[in-house]
Amino acid sequence: MIGRVVEVDKTSHGDYSVIIEDEITKEKVDIGFVHKILIKGEKVEVYYLPHLKFGSVYKMQK
């Protein structure tokens, strides 16, 4: 999935939870425990496993 970061929240564990909106389907997915600081509006590419509700940012695009 390729999309844009629409929300970033810092968790109590010091990690980040982000919501990313898919640029094609406009579906929003919540990816928790991100160890990178992402900025709202930033374009990212992620792996997302909907059956586990888990995803990982693996490439940031500029």
Secondary structure, 3 states (H helix, E strand, C coil): CEEEEEEEEECCCCCEEEEEEECCCCCEEEEEEECCCCCCCCEEEEEEECCCCEEEEEEECC
